[in-house]
Amino acid sequence: MTALIALVGTLGFAALAVWYFVVTPPAQVATALRYVGPGALGLLGAALTFTGRIGIGAPLLFFAYALFTRARRGASVRSTPGQHSTVRSAMLEMMLDHDTGEMDGMVLGGTFEGRRLGEMSDAELMDLAREVDDDAESAQLLEAYLDRRMPGWRDDAEPDDGARQRRTPESGAMTEQEAYQILGLEPGASVADIRKAHRGLMQRVHPDLGGSSFLAQRINEAKDFLLRLHDERS
């Protein structure tokens, strides 16, 4: 009878496990699996400890705790789906999606104020490029977007437009809030979070990979600023 009850319980647990894997999104399943091992090991350690086998149970409990801590640390560093970075200039606010690498932006002033870049025509974007020509930061942000959306746009640009490409904008003093926005992190992020976000973003925007030198510069500045802030506060 006892064996039958154990068999029924095992089959029921297996059925629940199968149901969980079927209805749960893969990302959540992967997250759960990281904690299943430490949890099962901790339960075994606790059971052995309470039954008098502390010599075996206690080490298992410590090992389970170490695995659990490692899983939590890994989860905290992992990027959150839908996370994005924001870089702002006088005329533009540019967003970079961490998951897809796609860029979009909002015009903050001028003729196209309030318009989203993704909703503007190619001709309107070229008009905007001429309009922001006097603002080096805005010009380079827009260039980064145009390079992704219209790879051949430079060939069609007027000769005078090329002068903008040789200027290196001087970034203003960065604030803590701006640095977190550029890296796509919440205030209070750990050093590991900062380094991981920086590494992932540089893989998206590094000039050697066809990205933007200005965006790479701002991302590096944000990382250096926040790491320096951590050192000052520690």
Secondary structure, 3 states (H helix, E strand, C coil): CHHHHHHHHHHHHHHHHHHHHHHCCHHHHHHHHHHHHHHHHHHHHHHHHHCCCHHHHHHHHHHHHHHHHHHHHHHHHCCCCCCEEEEECCCEEEEEECCCCCEEEEECCCCCCCCEHHHCCHHHHHHHHHHCCCCHHHHHHHHHHHHHHCCCHHHHCCHHHHHHHHCCCCCCCCCHHHHHHHHCCCCCCCHHHHHHHHHHHHHHHCHHHCCCHHHHHHHHHHHHHHHHHHHHHC
